[in-house]
Amino acid sequence: MSVKALIADDHPLFRIALKQAVSALLDDHITETSTLQETLSALNHDPEIELVFLDLNMPGNDGLFGLSQIRLLHPDVLVVIVSGEEKPLIIQKAINLGASGFIPKSSSLSEIANAIEQVLDGLQWLPEHLIAQVEAKLPAEESEFAKNLEQLTPQQFVVLKMMADGLLNKQIAYELGIKETTIKQHGSAILKKLKLNNRTQAGVLFKQLMNQV
């Protein structure tokens, strides 16, 4: 397959192993990054990248924040989570946030190949031994919140994360280099899109969804 892929993982040995596993399928059109910032930069500079293998614990990636950022900024890019974690709730959260698949780092080469083929065919792939557990849905409130996140602009998403981290409007304005009144406008728009009444509720739900619990 002539598909450009990006392996985003901070462990060089695992990047080498995964590259060897997928290169036969993807004609060796593979880019490597080791931080979330490098990953976002690579996607910005190469619009032909179609598939990203994303490690949940790489530098700059706070839980599922990296997945949300990529899906928000590059909605046409397929993102497959590759992780040493196999908790069903984490996998379900990733799927709700738009991941096309979840590959445990313990997967065999044949499983990885099967996952890639299914994802490129437009299907979601999950490890067979975890499917039944993953099918237990997230709480309804959290699922709706994940769906509504897709309506935010990239800057609104950043503002929401900073709100969830406990920063005041003036602190967010200072960090982003914009007016406090603009932050207030973003805050109102965020709550409207998320169908919530206050920033505390928004912050709590954001933390619950992003954290790997």
N, C-alpha and C positions, 0 to 999 in steps of 0.2 A: 504494500500500500504506500502511495506517495503522500503521506500525511506528516506535517510538521508537528513535533511534540516538544514539550518542555518538562524536564524533570526538576522539581523544586524540592531539594532536601539538603540539609546541612551536613550529612554524613557522606564523605567522598566514596567510601567503600560501597555503601548501599547504592549511590548514584551509578557507580560502575556496574554493579550487579544488575540493577534495573535496566540500565542502558543495553547491556548484553542480552537481557531477556526480551526487550521490545524491538531492538534494532533489526532483527530478522523480519519482523512484521511491518516496520515503518521505514524501511529503506535507509536507515541511519540518519534521518533528518531530525536530529535530536539536539536541543539546547539544554544546558545545565545551569542551575542557579542554586545558591545556598542560603539566601535570605528572602523575606517577603518583598523587601524593597527592590532587590535585584529581579525578582520574578515579575513585579508590576512594570519595572523599567523594560524588561525584555519583551513583554507583551505590547507595551506602547510602541516599541521600536520595530517590532516584526508582526504586522497584522496577519501574516499567513499562518501563524501558530494556531492550530485547531484543537490541540489536546494538551492538558496540563496534568501531570502527576504531582499532587501536592501533599507534602508532609505536614501534619498538624502541629508539630512541635519545633519547627524551624525558627530561627531568630526573626523577631518582628511579627510573628503570627501568634496572636493572642487567642487561643482556643480556635473557634471557627471564624474568627474575624477575617483571616486571609481568604477563605472561601467566599465569604460575603462580598469582600472587596472585588475579587476577580469577577464574580457573577454580576456585580453592579456595573463595573467598568467595561467588562468584555462579555456581554450576555451570550454571544455566539460561540464562545470557547467552551469546550467540554472539559469539566474538571473531575478528575478521579482522585479521591483521597487515598493516600497510601500511609498506613500507620501501624505502629506496634500495638495500639489500643484496639480492643475488639469488643468494647462495651456496646450492647445493642442501642442504648439511649443516644450515645454519641453518633452512631451510624444513622439512626432515625433523624436526628437533628441535621446531620449533613445532607441527607436526602431532601428534607424539608427546605433546606437553604439552596437547593439546586444542584447538588453533586450528582454526577452521572454514574458513580459507582464508588465502592469502598473496598480496597484491596489490603488485607492484612499483610504485614511484612513477612509473615511466616508462609505466605502462599507459594505453591510450587510454580515452576515455569509454565506448565500447561494451564494452570488456573489463571495466571497473569495473561497468557495469550488468549484464553477464552474470554476473559474480562474485556480486553482491548477490542476484540472482534465484536462483542455484543454492544459495547458503548459506541463504536463507530457505526454500527447498524441502527443507532438511535434508541437502544434499549438501556435500561439500568442494570448494573451487575452488583450483586451482593454475594458474599461467601455462603455457600449452600447450607453450611451447618449453623448459620446465624439467621437465616431468613425468617424462620418461625418466630424467633424472639424479637426481631426488628419490626415485625408486622404489628406489634403492640404500639398503638399510635401515641404521639405526644398529647399532652393535655390540649383540649380544644383551643384554649386561650393562646397557648404558645404556638400552635400550628397557624392560627390566624395571624398572629404577630409576624411569623416568618414570611407568610405570603405578602403581608402589607409592606414589609421591608423593601420589597422589589420596587415600590413606588417612589422611594426616596432618591433624590439626586446624590451623586457622590459626595458633595460638600455637606448635604444634610446628614448623610450617613456618618461622616466624620464628627459632625456636631453632636449627633446622638451618642456616639461612643464617648465623647468627652463629657457629656452630661451624665452618662452612666458612671463615669469615673469620679463624679462628684464635683466637677469644676463649675464655678459660677459663670454667668454670662460674660462678665467683664474679663474673667480669666481666659475663657474660650476666645473672646474677641482679640485679646492680646496675643494668644498663641497663633491664631490664624491671620493676624494682621488686618482685621476688618473691624467695622464699627459695632459697638454693642447693640445698637438698634437693629442691625442686620441679623445678629444672633437671635434677638428676640423674635424677629420675623421668621427665621428658620425654625425656631422652637415651636411657634404657633402652627407652621406648615407641617412640621413633623408629627405633632399630636393629631392634627386633622387627618393626615394620611394613615396614621396608625390606629385611628379611631379610639384614642385614649383621652383621658381628662387632665392628666398632670404629668410633669416630667419625672416625678418619683416613680410612678407606675411604669413609665416608658423605660427608665433606667433599670428597674428590677427585672423586667421581662427581657431586656437586651442582655443583661448579665446571665440570666438563666439559660437563654438560648445559645449564647456564645461559649459559655464555660463547658469544659469537658467534665461532667459529673457522672 
